[in-house]
Amino acid sequence: MAESGGRYCPLCGRAAGLMDRFCASCGYNLSVPPVREGRVETDQVRVPPPPSDSQRSGPGVWSRVKVLFGGCIVLAIFILIFLFVVVPFLSGLLGGSGQ
Ligand SMILES: [Zn+2]
């Protein structure tokens, strides 16, 4: 067995360096040693077996995309609130109230 000293992500199986703290593919925390027990947390989550083709991209990529998407939505909501609150306030200050 040729062990080059490299580690593998227990989540997606991607090869990771010894200095890597997180998986470059799915962002799994590699500093935590993989727990080898009979029952894994995946026993609770009923995930259908992914097709071998989409396993290359990894499910972690999609979760990261979802996080990014949700963050963008939250950011957009904050920007909208900012626009609807601050802009009328500033326009009221600059334009003067009434005549
Ligand atoms: Zn990974």
Boltz pocket constraint, residues with backbone or C-beta under 6 A from the ligand:
constraints:
  - pocket:
      binder: B
      contacts: [[A, 9], [A, 10], [A, 11], [A, 12], [A, 13], [A, 14], [A, 23], [A, 24], [A, 25], [A, 26], [A, 27], [A, 28], [A, 60]]
      max_distance: 6.0
